[in-house]
Amino acid sequence: MLYPINAYDDHGQLKLNKMLWLALIFNAKALVIFIMAGVSRTQGGQLLELIYPLRETLYIGMVLGSPALLLMWLSGQRNSNNKVVHYLWQHGKKLLIAAYSIDFALQIYHLVFEVVK
């Protein structure tokens, strides 16, 4: 499949799609919220309690968001000749699907848990 010349970056690799960046940021939403709470010192605890009433869900969300952060970092390292970087980048889709599946299962669990409560 041929792509137009503006679809490539300075290193000759395809540019990442904006939807991929949005999906990665969405997957790392717990980390983004944690950083936002840290920046707003006075209301950071209230923000975390509002969005994540159970502190364990925040920690689980941060762990599930770490593959997205890894892939964000690896997107800038794709031009190196490191075999580990290429291996992780090629298998990043599987990592994201696993993280989304676990996140989806946890969301269903919490919905059912709240209804029973």
C-alpha positions as CSV (number, residue, x, y, z in Angstrom):
1,M,0.0,0.0,0.0
2,L,1.4,3.4,-1.0
3,Y,1.0,6.5,1.1
4,P,1.5,10.1,0.1
5,I,4.8,11.7,0.8
6,N,3.3,13.9,3.6
7,A,2.3,10.7,5.5
8,Y,6.0,10.1,6.4
9,D,8.1,11.8,9.0
10,D,11.7,13.0,8.8
11,H,13.0,9.5,9.4
12,G,11.0,7.9,6.6
13,Q,8.5,6.2,8.9
14,L,4.8,6.6,8.8
15,K,3.4,9.4,11.1
16,L,1.1,8.2,13.8
17,N,-2.6,8.7,13.4
18,K,-4.3,11.3,15.6
19,M,-6.9,8.7,16.7
20,L,-4.0,6.5,17.9
21,W,-2.8,9.3,20.1
22,L,-6.3,9.9,21.4
23,A,-6.7,6.2,22.2
24,L,-3.3,6.2,24.0
25,I,-4.3,9.2,26.1
26,F,-7.6,7.7,26.9
27,N,-6.0,4.5,28.0
28,A,-3.7,6.5,30.3
29,K,-6.6,8.5,31.7
30,A,-5.9,7.5,35.3
31,L,-2.3,8.8,35.0
32,V,-3.6,12.1,33.4
33,I,-6.1,12.6,36.2
34,F,-3.4,11.8,38.8
35,I,-1.1,14.4,37.3
36,M,-4.0,16.9,37.2
37,A,-4.7,16.3,40.8
38,G,-1.1,16.8,41.7
39,V,-1.0,20.1,39.9
40,S,-4.1,21.4,41.7
41,R,-2.7,21.1,45.2
42,T,-5.6,22.4,47.2
43,Q,-8.4,20.4,45.4
44,G,-6.3,17.5,44.2
45,G,-7.6,15.1,46.8
46,Q,-11.2,16.1,46.2
47,L,-10.7,15.6,42.4
48,L,-9.4,12.1,42.9
49,E,-12.2,11.2,45.3
50,L,-14.8,12.5,42.9
51,I,-13.5,10.5,39.9
52,Y,-12.0,7.5,41.7
53,P,-14.0,7.0,44.9
54,L,-12.2,3.7,45.5
55,R,-8.4,4.3,45.6
56,E,-7.7,0.8,44.3
57,T,-9.3,1.6,41.0
58,L,-7.0,4.6,40.6
59,Y,-4.0,2.3,41.1
60,I,-5.3,-0.4,38.8
61,G,-6.0,2.3,36.2
62,M,-2.5,3.6,36.5
63,V,-1.1,0.1,35.9
64,L,-3.4,-0.4,33.0
65,G,-2.3,2.9,31.5
66,S,1.4,2.1,31.7
67,P,1.4,0.2,28.3
68,A,0.0,3.3,26.7
69,L,2.7,5.4,28.2
70,L,5.3,2.9,27.1
71,L,3.9,3.1,23.5
72,M,3.9,6.9,23.6
73,W,7.6,6.8,24.5
74,L,8.4,4.1,22.0
75,S,6.8,6.2,19.2
76,G,9.7,8.6,19.5
77,Q,12.2,5.8,19.6
78,R,11.1,4.0,16.5
79,N,14.0,5.4,14.4
80,S,16.7,3.8,16.5
81,N,18.1,0.4,15.6
82,N,17.2,-1.2,18.9
83,K,15.6,-4.6,18.5
84,V,13.9,-4.4,21.8
85,V,12.2,-1.1,20.8
86,H,11.0,-2.6,17.5
87,Y,9.8,-5.8,19.2
88,L,7.8,-3.9,21.8
89,W,6.4,-1.5,19.1
90,Q,5.3,-4.4,16.9
91,H,3.5,-6.1,19.9
92,G,2.1,-2.9,21.3
93,K,-1.3,-3.6,19.8
94,K,-1.6,-6.8,21.8
95,L,-0.6,-4.9,24.9
96,L,-3.3,-2.3,24.3
97,I,-6.0,-4.8,23.6
98,A,-5.1,-6.7,26.8
99,A,-5.2,-3.5,28.8
100,Y,-8.5,-2.4,27.2
101,S,-10.0,-5.9,27.9
102,I,-9.0,-5.8,31.5
103,D,-10.3,-2.2,31.9
104,F,-13.6,-3.2,30.3
105,A,-14.0,-6.2,32.6
106,L,-13.3,-4.0,35.6
107,Q,-15.9,-1.5,34.4
108,I,-18.5,-4.2,34.1
109,Y,-17.5,-5.5,37.5
110,H,-17.9,-2.1,39.1
111,L,-21.3,-1.5,37.3
112,V,-22.6,-4.9,38.6
113,F,-21.1,-4.3,42.0
114,E,-22.8,-0.9,42.3
115,V,-26.2,-2.2,41.2
116,V,-26.1,-5.0,43.8
117,K,-25.1,-2.5,46.5
